[in-house]
Amino acid sequence: MLSGKVALVTGGAGDLGNEMALHLAQAGASVAIWDVKPESDALERIRRVNLVGGRVLYQQVDIRDRRPVEAAYDQLIAELGGLDIVCANAGIVEAAPFLEITPENWQRHLDINLTGSFHVGQAAAKRMVKAGTKGRIIFTSSWVAEIPWPEIAAYTASKAGVNMLMKQMARELAVYGIRVNAIAPGIVKAGLAGRQLADEPQYAARVAKVIPLGDPGTPVEIAQAVVYLAGPHAEYMTGSILLLDGGCSLFQFDS
Ligand SMILES: NC(=O)c1ccc[n+]([C@@H]2O[C@H](COP(=O)([O-])OP(=O)(O)OC[C@H]3O[C@@H](n4cnc5c(N)ncnc54)[C@H](O)[C@@H]3O)[C@@H](O)[C@H]2O)c1
């Protein structure tokens, strides 16, 4: 479905991003993986995607800074021959009750989750426009971009910003045929939420009550949605947020 396409996944050494990279490769795309982690810490993850058979390029990139992002795009396009699909997925969460959030904690969320997404998205869009590529840009947002989940105000605010960044880009880039959408995972038993489930008993207690479909989601479900947004069946979608939250957003909680 995606053969001949070149895809990038940021945060591709993490749980959701790596699954996205794997599924994009399985769909036939050549894949670049960006992560702040050194390649030596991501070898298993790279190997997993490599086994599918297509081309895989790993680049250690900190998306907070524009210069390494620009340089990495230039190298990616030189080595893989183009840029068709960008998954701006890298992100962090560091939980803290609102009254205890430090300015540094707040700023880290904005720098990585929002400004990093801007760097990745804008630098990609410039290259797509220049090359005449009707590309796809897919942001990883979250169901909590619209729900004030306790103790992650910096995270929810950054993801709300990602949603508007996505919509703004969708509007301005439609004229070039570039589609821009987001996926909004719910609580996935992996990555950021997986660690919170393991380390924060109060988080696990809340999660146990808020998923109408019962169980947390899986990285595979998220990755399949990304392949859909990257593929021919999503041709008419731009500016959309694809929500995969097991119904969490339907739940009204009282704390
Ligand atoms: N796990 C969930 O339940 C869940 C739910 C909703 C949304 N999300 C979103 O999914 C995305 C992926 O998160 P995950 O759960 O797989 O977590 P993860 O920690 O497994 O993956 C995130 C990856 O991003 C990388 N990263 C962090 N800062 C970076 C930087 N400055 N530059 C480049 N890479 C950087 C990390 O090294 C890590 O490999 C995030 O945007 C997160 O907000 C996750």
The ligand as an SDF file (V2000), in Angstrom:
LIG
                    3D

 44 48  0  0  0  0  0  0  0  0999 V2000
    1.4560    5.7930   25.8200 N   0  0  0  0  0  0  0  0  0  0  0  0
    0.2520    6.3940   25.7950 C   0  0  0  0  0  0  0  0  0  0  0  0
   -0.6870    5.9420   26.4630 O   0  0  0  0  0  0  0  0  0  0  0  0
    0.0150    7.6150   24.9690 C   0  0  0  0  0  0  0  0  0  0  0  0
   -1.2860    8.1250   24.9410 C   0  0  0  0  0  0  0  0  0  0  0  0
   -1.5540    9.2600   24.1890 C   0  0  0  0  0  0  0  0  0  0  0  0
   -0.5410    9.8510   23.4670 C   0  0  0  0  0  0  0  0  0  0  0  0
    0.7320    9.3340   23.5220 N   0  0  0  0  0  0  0  0  0  0  0  0
    1.7540   10.0120   22.7240 C   0  0  0  0  0  0  0  0  0  0  0  0
    2.4370    9.0560   21.9580 O   0  0  0  0  0  0  0  0  0  0  0  0
    3.7210    9.5660   21.6260 C   0  0  0  0  0  0  0  0  0  0  0  0
    4.7620    8.4800   21.8500 C   0  0  0  0  0  0  0  0  0  0  0  0
    4.8450    8.2190   23.2360 O   0  0  0  0  0  0  0  0  0  0  0  0
    5.0900    6.7500   23.8400 P   0  0  0  0  0  0  0  0  0  0  0  0
    3.9670    6.4640   24.7450 O   0  0  0  0  0  0  0  0  0  0  0  0
    5.4490    5.7800   22.7810 O   0  0  0  0  0  0  0  0  0  0  0  0
    6.3520    7.0380   24.7980 O   0  0  0  0  0  0  0  0  0  0  0  0
    7.8810    6.5630   24.6790 P   0  0  0  0  0  0  0  0  0  0  0  0
    8.5900    7.2460   25.7990 O   0  0  0  0  0  0  0  0  0  0  0  0
    7.9620    5.0940   24.5870 O   0  0  0  0  0  0  0  0  0  0  0  0
    8.3400    7.2030   23.2740 O   0  0  0  0  0  0  0  0  0  0  0  0
    8.6390    8.5600   23.1250 C   0  0  0  0  0  0  0  0  0  0  0  0
    9.9550    8.6670   22.3980 C   0  0  0  0  0  0  0  0  0  0  0  0
   10.2240   10.0560   22.1360 O   0  0  0  0  0  0  0  0  0  0  0  0
   11.6150   10.2590   22.2870 C   0  0  0  0  0  0  0  0  0  0  0  0
   11.9220   11.6580   22.5700 N   0  0  0  0  0  0  0  0  0  0  0  0
   11.7250   12.3480   23.7170 C   0  0  0  0  0  0  0  0  0  0  0  0
   12.2030   13.5910   23.6130 N   0  0  0  0  0  0  0  0  0  0  0  0
   12.7050   13.7130   22.3650 C   0  0  0  0  0  0  0  0  0  0  0  0
   13.3540   14.7570   21.6650 C   0  0  0  0  0  0  0  0  0  0  0  0
   13.5800   15.9550   22.2530 N   0  0  0  0  0  0  0  0  0  0  0  0
   13.7460   14.5510   20.3800 N   0  0  0  0  0  0  0  0  0  0  0  0
   13.5290   13.3440   19.7910 C   0  0  0  0  0  0  0  0  0  0  0  0
   12.9450   12.3130   20.4170 N   0  0  0  0  0  0  0  0  0  0  0  0
   12.5280   12.4840   21.6950 C   0  0  0  0  0  0  0  0  0  0  0  0
   11.9820    9.3610   23.4760 C   0  0  0  0  0  0  0  0  0  0  0  0
   13.3830    9.0910   23.5400 O   0  0  0  0  0  0  0  0  0  0  0  0
   11.1330    8.1260   23.2260 C   0  0  0  0  0  0  0  0  0  0  0  0
   11.8490    7.1350   22.5070 O   0  0  0  0  0  0  0  0  0  0  0  0
    3.9140   10.8190   22.4850 C   0  0  0  0  0  0  0  0  0  0  0  0
    3.6900   11.9780   21.7110 O   0  0  0  0  0  0  0  0  0  0  0  0
    2.8330   10.6910   23.5300 C   0  0  0  0  0  0  0  0  0  0  0  0
    2.4370   11.9360   24.0420 O   0  0  0  0  0  0  0  0  0  0  0  0
    1.0210    8.2350   24.2460 C   0  0  0  0  0  0  0  0  0  0  0  0
  1  2  1  0
  2  3  2  0
  2  4  1  0
  4  5  1  0
  4 44  2  0
  5  6  2  0
  6  7  1  0
  7  8  2  0
  8  9  1  0
  8 44  1  0
  9 10  1  0
  9 42  1  0
 10 11  1  0
 11 12  1  0
 11 40  1  0
 12 13  1  0
 13 14  1  0
 14 15  2  0
 14 16  1  0
 14 17  1  0
 17 18  1  0
 18 19  2  0
 18 20  1  0
 18 21  1  0
 21 22  1  0
 22 23  1  0
 23 24  1  0
 23 38  1  0
 24 25  1  0
 25 26  1  0
 25 36  1  0
 26 27  1  0
 26 35  1  0
 27 28  2  0
 28 29  1  0
 29 30  1  0
 29 35  2  0
 30 31  1  0
 30 32  2  0
 32 33  1  0
 33 34  2  0
 34 35  1  0
 36 37  1  0
 36 38  1  0
 38 39  1  0
 40 41  1  0
 40 42  1  0
 42 43  1  0
M  CHG  2   8   1  16  -1
M  END
$$$$
